[in-house]
Amino acid sequence: MIAQSRCGAVDYIQSKPSKQTQPEFEFWLGKKIKQRLHERSTTRGTEDTYRIPVVVHVIHFGEPLGTGANISDEQILSQIDVLNKDYARLNDDASNTPEMFLGVAGAMDIRFELARRTPDGLPTDGIVRINGGRESWSMNDDAEFKSLSYWNSENYLNIWVINLTGYLGYSQFPVSDLPGLEGSPDVAESDGVVISYEVFGSTDYGDFDLDDQYNKGRTTTHEVGHFFGLRHTWGDTNDCNDDNDFVADTPDQAGNTIGCPAGVRTACGVNTMYQNYLDYTDDECMNLFTIQQIERMSTVLENSPRRASLLVSDGLNDPDPVTTENLTLKSVDGKVVTCEAQSDLILKVRNSGVEVNSFSAVINGTTTVPFSDLNFMPGDEATFTLPANALNAGANIFTVQLTQPNGNADTYPADNVLTYTIHRNDETDFLPLKETFGGDYRDRWIATNPRQGMNWQDAGTNFANSVHFDGYSNQLLGDRAWLISPLLDLSGIMEASLSFDISYVYRIGKNDNLKVLASTNCGDSYDVVLYDVSGNTIPKVDNGNIKWVPVNEDDWRHVDLSLMGLVGFENVRIAFVFTNANGNNLYLDNIDFFDSETNTRADGNDYLQIFNDYSAGPSLRLNLPERDNVEIGVTNTSGKHLFSFPYTNGLNQTIPLPMLDASPGVYIVKVVTSKKSYTEKFVHIR
């Protein structure tokens, strides 16, 4: 049984608010429905079947075909058949609809068909398989995994099948064509449906490894309903107001229904239609849409942007004839930073021409790596490895070009070249550590975009210099920049934590993502996720469409993270990774690593702070500009020396002061570094 929420569509749309309000959309849709009903009452004839071209993007983690997230073609075909039967009310369990609801049960004249033609006119079976390079994904990763594989949503219903955490599925709602609201709430590149692989398809068609509660394909039926404009039957409210879902022939509900109830259930003074596909019951208990739900979906399909265009898509047409060689280098991947002297490069290549049996990859114009005996078929994508590329210290830039498919010139050589950067760096550091991005910080930290996109940049703020990513201007969705710490040795400490300041204004409808990742193998892989926020969940100053620049301390938010899971490892790196969704500028500053479990960074710009504890005595909190061996001493206001002691690598620690036996009164603490002295007056109580 999956411990996940049934549907994330409402949370998804709330995380990407629109300038178009729900009342505006419903007013527009209500008028369109009335117009459509009027036109149907005054015309005669047979309406054409809606035909929807579907592309299924299977984002897996390298599992063999038919295993885990890399689901089989048969499982995908079972889901397409479930959609067609559920929407046309040809489902075998339609007979289970209670008699009281038979009069409102509706059927839609629609066909979901896997695409036969790619966006560039090549043959396809409508299934794209991509190794996403990670085991699971969350809604926060929306822009990232959709950027791995996307077909124009004007012409295809994109369905991403992934190992999804948190929800069984979610989808993007349609929008109106009201003036000034075109294109909201979300960019076209995010439009479609996302489904967990464990609930995609039906065990009625085969022995697929599906969850026992959700093994009839109804999660996809549900989410495609959202894609066509349906709301949950209870309207996502907890009251009995009429038409919370804007559909008159679904009975009022005050909440969702879970499990698989038996017999009649009542709520809000009426019988509950828990068999509706837009409720939350188990798959085997769902069996109908209503007539007015069908009317609503049909109206959306005929009028809403990126829905009506599906009806005139060429995605179901025959592909163009292919007569020449045409390879496309889709991506070059590898490590971002490593301590090793060599590293592999992974090429993702698409064959957009005739069958290819051989080609070569040329690295930096000098090294040629041949590939032969391929049987690389038209429309296929495959990965190829360029092994053991030598790395020098610092940035290593690799420009890869595909040449000589079948010994011939490529028809479109412009899409055969990409560049990738790998950093080799084994410089070490230790805790405590502070980074405020002044001076020569790039000698210690690595700021990189391996695929040559936008990078972290210096920016003047109220903190003098900070780093930021210009998400406001960057329209390349999924563009990813890395800010990577020095190599940290945590093997000799017992505790560790991290804090940093972030400044961001959420730009309505844009789902930027920030992750803080950890590596324990010098950066070869980042398997630990310390922090993951996206869109409206990024700590923010406000919402707005301005290009953001912080100007005072109130424009920043503070984040604290534990590093206890990394204690004991000697090759640790911490990476701040920004994934762009064309949202807004995100700023980072004041990154502090502490050698304590609870981070204790001093407030503001105070170099010294005293904290009194009645039982334990006072403690000194350091906030020095740089790490240094210091001398700490305390005197009273008469100048009498109480004590002094050396302290190694003073920076941001909290240090107990041995004053339990000292009389209450006013004292002065003095900290002497190699460059400067700092003093602070305090009152000792006990």
N, C-alpha and C positions, 0 to 999 in steps of 0.2 A: 504494500500500500504506500502510495506517494504522500509524503507530508508536505504538500505544497498547496497554495491557494489555487482554486479552480480556474480563475481568470484574472489577468492583470490589465485588461483593456482600460478600465477606469483609472487605475493608478498610472498607467502609461500616459493617458491624455492629460491627467493632472500634473504629471511631471513635465509636460510640454504645453503649458497653457497657450491658448490662442487669442489673438485679438478679436476673433469671432466668438461671441458668447453663445451658450446653448440656446437661450430664447431666440436669438437672431437666426440661428440655424433652423430651429423648429418652426419659426414663423415662415421662413423661406420654403421649407419642406412641406408645411401644411398647404401653402398656396399651390405648390407643384402637384401635390396629391389631388387636390380639388380639380385642378386643371386637367390632370390626366383622367380622372373619373368622368369628367364632363365630355372630354374628347372620345372616350370609349363608348359613352352612351349615345353619341351622335354619329358614330361610324360603324361600319360592318366589315367583316372580313377576318381572315386568319392572321394572327400576329406571328412574326418570325420567332423562332427559338433563340433565346440569348445564348451566345457561345462565348465562353470565357477562356482565353489562353492562359495556362498555368505553367509556371516554372517552379520546381522544387529544388531549393538549394540545401543540400545535405552537408552541414558543417560538422565534421568528425575530428577525431584525434589520432588518425592513422590506423584505426581498427580495420581488420579484414572486412571485405564487403559482406554485408549481412550480419555483422557483429556490432553490438553497442550502438553508438550514434550513427555509424555508417550503415544505415538500414538498407534492406534489399529493395530491388525494383518491384518485387511482388508486394511488399508491404506498402510502397507508395501507390501502386495501382489499386490496392484495396481501398486506400483512403479516397482516391478519386471516384471510385465506384460508390462509396458510401455517400459522398457529397451529392452525386447525381441522383441517387435514390432518395436521400433525405429531403432534398429540395423539391423534387418532383412528387413527393409522397408515394414513392414506390417501395419504400422500406418495408421489409417483411413484418416488422412489428407495428406497422400502422394499425393493424387490427386490435392492438392493445389500447388505442385511444379510447377513453371512457365515452359512453354514449352521450353524456351531457355536453361533450366538446366536439362531437362529430360535425355538428352544424357549422362550426367556425374553422374546422381544419382546412388548411389551404395547400395548394400545390403551385409550384413555379415552373414555367416552361423554360428551363435553363440547362445547359450542358457545360460541365467543367471538363476541359480537354488539355492534356499535356501538350505544350507547344511543339510544333513541327519545324519551326524556323527560328534561328537565333536573331538577335538584333542586327547582326551584320549579314543576314541572309543565308547562313549555313544550315545544313541539316542538324536536327537535334531530336532527342527523345524527351526533352522537357525536364531532364534531371541533370543537375550540376553537383558534382562532388568535390568538396574542398577540405583539405586538412587545415583546420584553423590553428593548429599548434598549441591547443590547450584543451584540458579535459572537460571543462564546463564553462557556462556563460550565465550572466545575470542580465536583468533589464538595464542595469547601468552600462553594460557593454553594447548597447543597441547599435550605436554608430560604428563600433569596431567590427562586429561580426557581419553586419550588413554590407560594410565596405568591402569585405572579402569576396562577395559575389552578389551582384545586383543587375537586373535587367530593367530597362526603362519601364517605370510603373504606369506610363501612359498606355502601354501596349501589352503588359503582362501582369497577372496576379502573382506577385512574388510570395512564396511560402518558404520561410526559413525553418528547417528542422534541425534542432540543436539539442545538446544536453543542457536544458534550461533549469536553473535553480530558482526557487521562490514561487513560481507559477507553472501551471500546466501549459498556458499559452496566453498570448495577447495579440492585439491587432490595432491598426490605426484607423480611426473613424474617418468617414468621408467629410468633405466640406462643401459649402455652397458656392455658387458662382456670383454672389452678391458683389456689387462694385466695391473695390477696396479690400475685399477679403480673399481674393484669389491667392491660392498657394498656402493659406494658413490651414491648420496650425503647424504643419510640419513640411519639411522639404520632401520633394518627390522621392529622393533616394532612401527614405525610411519607410515608404508606404508599402503595406502588405501585412502578412500574418506570420506570427512566430509561434511554433509549437514544439513542445518537448518530444523527443523521439520516442519516449516510453508510452505516449498516448496517441501516436500518429498511425492510423491504419486500424484494421479490425481483425480479430482472431476468427471471425466467421470465414475468412478467406485463407487462413494458414496458421501455422503454429508460431506466430510472432511473439517476441518477448515483450508483452505489454502489461501495464498495470491492471490488476483484476477489476478495479472499479471503473476504469476508463479504457476499455479494450474494444469498443465498437466504433471508434472514429468520431464520436460526437463532440470531442473538444474542438476539432477542426470545423465541424458543422457550426458550432457555437461561435467560434471566432470569425469565421467568414460572414456570419450574420452581423457581427459588429462592423466588419469591413463594408457591408452594404447598408449600414445605418441603424441597425437594431440596438435597442437598449435592453438591459436586463429586465425581466418581467416585473420586478419589484421597483424598478426605476432607481435603484441604488439609494433608496431612502428607507427609513424605518417607520413609516406612517402609512395610513390607508387612503391617502389622497387619490382621487380619480386620475387615471391616465398618467401615472408617474413614468411609464415607458412610452407615452405618446401613442399608444395603440389601444383603441377602444374595446376590442373584442378579446383582450387578455384580462382575466379577472384581477381585481386589486390584490396586491400582496404587501405585507409589511416587512418582508425580508426574504432571503433566499431559502431554498429547500435543499437539504443535503441527504446523502444516503439514497435508499430506494424504498420510499414509503409504500404501504399497501392500503388499498381502499380509498375512501373519500377523506380528504383533509380540508379543513375550513380555516379561513382567516379573513379578517375585515368583513365578516358577515357573508362571505361567498365561498364557493368551493374553489380550492387552489388548483391551478393548472400546472402542477409540478412536472407534468410530462413534456412541457415546452422546452425546446432546444435552448432557450435563453435563460433557463433556470440553472441550478447548480446540482441537480440530482445525478446519480450514477448513470453511465451510458445506457445501461439496459432499461432504464426507466424513462428515457426520452424518446418521443416518437412523433412530435408535430410542431409545425409552424401554424399560425392562424392566417386567415384570409387577409386581415389588415396588416399583419406583419409582411406577408408577401407583397401587398400593395405598396407598403413603405419601401421595401427593398427594390422593387421594380422602379419606383419613382426615382430613388437615388441612382440606380444603375443607368437610367435614361437621362439624368440631368446633372449629376455631380461630377466635377472635374476628376480625372483619373479613374472614373468609373464608366462614364459614357464612352470615353475613348477606347475602352476595352472592346466595345461592340464593333468597332471598325478597325481593330488591330490586324496587322498582317501576320501575327504570330502563329496562326493556324493555316497559313498558305503554304504551298510547296516551296522548298528552298530554291535559291538560285543555283544554276549549274556551276560546278567548280571544275576548272581545267588547268590551273597552274599551282605551283608551290607558294604557300603563304603562311609562314610561321609568325606567331606573335609572342614576344617575351613578356609575359604578364607580370612577373615579379622576380626579384632576386632577394633572397633572404640568407641570414647567417647570424652569427653572434653579434651583439652590440659592442661589448667590451670583453676582453679575455686576458688572462695572463700567459696563455700558450703562445708558442712561436709559429703556429700554423692553424688554419681553420678552413672548414668546408664552406662552400657556397651552394645554395639550393635554388635551382631555377624552376619556375613554373612556366610551362610553354603550352600555348594553344595552337592546334593545327587548324587554320582557317582555309586550307587549300586541299589539294589532292593528297592521297596517302603518301606519307614520308617514311622512307626506310633508313635514311642517314642524314645527318647534318653535323656542323661543327660549332663550338662556342669559342670565341676568341676573347682572351682576357687582356685588357689594357693594350690591345693591338699587337701583342707579342707572343703570348702563349696560346696555342690552339689545342683544344680538347675535342676529339672526334667521338661521335655517337653513331652506332651502326646496328643493323639487324633489328629495327625498331617495330615495324608494322604499326606506325603511328597514324591512326585513321582520321579522316576529316571530322571536324567538330569536337575531337577529344582534347582533353587537357591532361598533362602528365608532368611529373617532377623529374629533374635530372640533377645529379650531384657533380660539382667541380671540387674534387677532394684536395685537402692538404695544401692550401694556398699559403705561402710564406708571409709572415707578418713582421714588420718592423715596429719599433717602439713608436707610439703615437697613432695618428690616424692613417689607416690604409685604405685607399680609394680604389675600388675595383670597377672598371667599366667593362661590361660583358656584351658581346655582340654575337647574334646567331647568324651563321653564314652557310651557304652551299646546301640547302635542302635538296636531297637526291642529286647532288652535284651541280645544281642549277642555281641561277640567281633568284632571290626571293622577290615576289611580285611587289611587296610593300616593305622595303627595307627600313623605313622610318620607324616602324614599331618593333624593331629587332634589337634595340640598344637600351640598356638600363645601367644605372650606377648604384653601388652599395658601398658603405663605409663600415669598417671594423676597426675598433680601437684596441691596441695592445698596451696594457698598462698594469704594472705590478707594484706601483708605489704604495706603501702601507702607511697607516696612521693608527691612532688609538684614541680611546675615550678618556676624559671628556673632550669634546670637539665642538667648535662653533663655526658657522659660516654666515657672514653678513654680506658677501658678494662685493667686497671692495678689493681694489688692487689686483693682484695676480691670482684670483681664485681659480681661473681656468687652468692653472698649473696643478691644482689639486682635484678639481671636479671636472667631469666630462659632460659637456653639453653637446648633444648630437641628434640628428635625424638621419638614420642610416640610409634612407631612401632619397636623400637630397631634397626633402621638403622643407617646410619652415622649421626653424630651430628656436630654442630658448634664446632670448636676447636680453641684453642689459637695458635697464630703464630707470630714469630718474624718478624717485618718489620722495616722500617725506623722510624715508630712511636713507637718503642719499642715493645709493645704488641698490636696486633689486633686480631679480630676473623675472621675465614674463614671457608668455606665449600670446601672440597677437591673433587670437581666435576671431576677433571682430572682422578682420580683413581677409582672413584665410578662408577661401571657398572650397578648398580641397577636403572633402569629408573623409574622415578616417586617417588624416595626416597625423603622424605620431612623433613626438619629440621626447627625448630622454635626458634627464639631468641626474647624473650618477655620482655617488660619493666616492671618495678614495677607498681603497681596500682597507677594511677595518679588522683588527685582530681583537676578538672578544673572548679569546680562549682563557685569559688570565683574570677575568672579572666574574663577579657573582650576580650582578644586576646591571640592567641597561634600559634606557628609555630614550624617547625622541620627542621633540616639539618643534613646531614651525608656525610661521604666520602666513596667512593667505588673504588675498584681496580679490574680490570678484563681484560683479553685478550680473545677475542672471538676465540674459536677453531672451525675451519671450519666445518660446517654441524651439529653442536650440539646446541640444542635449550633449554639451561638452562633457568630457570625462577626465577625472584625475585619479590616478592610482599611485600608491606608494608600495613598491615591491621590494622584496629582499632576495638576495642570492647568497648561498653559502659555499659556492664553488668558484669564486673570483669573477662572477658575472657570466659564466657559461650558460646559466639558466636562472630564471626568477620564478621560483615555485611557491614563495610565501607572499600572500597578499596582506599587507598591513592596513591598507586604507583604500576605499573604493567609493567615490562619490560621483554623481552625474547630474547634469542639468540643474534642476531646482534644489537638489540635495547638496550641492557644493556650498560650503559655508559662504554666505553672501552678505553684502552690505544692503542690497535692495534688488528689486526687479527694474528693468529699464532697457531701452534701446540705444542708450548713449555708448560711445566708445570709451571704455572705462580707464581712468587713471586715478590711483589713490593719492590724496594730498595731505592727509593728517592721520593720526593714530586711530581715530574712530572708523577709518576706512579699512581696517584690518580685522581679521578673526584669527583666533588662536586654536591650534590643534595639538593634542597630546597623544602619543602612541607608546605602547609598551614594546620593548625589544627583548623581553625575557625569553622568548622562544629561540632567540639567536645566540644567547649566552653559551659559551663553550666552543663556538666555531671561530676559526682563525682567518678565514677568507671571505669575509662578509662585505657585500656592497648593498647600499640602499639606493633605489632609483625612483625618482619622481617622473611619472609618465603621463603626459597630456595627450589625449586623443581628441582631435578637432571635430566639431560639428557646426563650425561657423557661428559660434555663440558670441563670446566676449573675451576680452583680455583677462588673463589670469596671472596674478603676481605671487611670487614666493620670496620670503626673506626670513632672517633670524632663525636659521636651522640650528638647533642645539641637540647634541648627543650627550646624555648624562650617564654616569657610571652608577646610577641608583635606579631602583625600580619605579619610584615616584619622581617624576621630573620636577625640578625646583627652580626654574628660571625666575630671576628677579623681575619685578614689574617695571615697565617703562625703561628709562635710561639710567636708573640708579645703579651705580657700580657695586654698592654694598647695601645690604638690608639686614636688619636685626629682627628676629622673631623670638618672643619670650614664651617660655613654657614654665608654668608654676612649679611643676615637679621636676622637670629635666633641666631647667635653666635655659639661658639664651642660646640661639644659634645664629651664625653668620651665613648669609646667603651671598655668594659671589656672582657678579655679572661683569667680569673683566673683558676688555676688548680682545685679548688673545691669551693663550695658555702660557703660563710662566711659573717658575718656582718663586714662591713668595714667603715673606715673613709676616706673621700675624701677631699683633700685640694689643693689649688693653691697658689703659691708664684711667685714673679718675680725673675729675676736673681740676684737682690741685697739682696734677702732673705726676702723681705717684704711680710708679710702674707696678702693675699686678702680675703680668706674665707676658711671655712671647714665645712663639714656636715657629719652626719652618713648616711649610706645606708645599709638597711637590705637585707640579702641574695644576696649579690653581686656575680655575676658569669659571665654572658655573655650579660648583658644588655648594651644598649646605653643610656647614662645619660646626659641631657643638663647641661652645666656649666653656672652659672649666671654671665656672663662677658660682657653683652651688654654695660655697662657703663665703662668698663675698657679700658685704652688706648691701642692702637696697640703696639705690642712688643713681646718679647720672655718671655715665662712663663714656670713654671715647675708644673706639676700635680703630686701629691703623693697619692697613695692608700695604706692604712695600713690595713692588715688583722690580724688575731689572730696569724699568724705564720711568716709573712714576710711583708716587705714594697716594693712597686714598684714605680718607678718614670719614667716620660717621659717628655722631653722638647718639646715645641711646639711654633709656632708663631701664635699670635692672630691678626686677621685682621678684619676690619669693614668698 
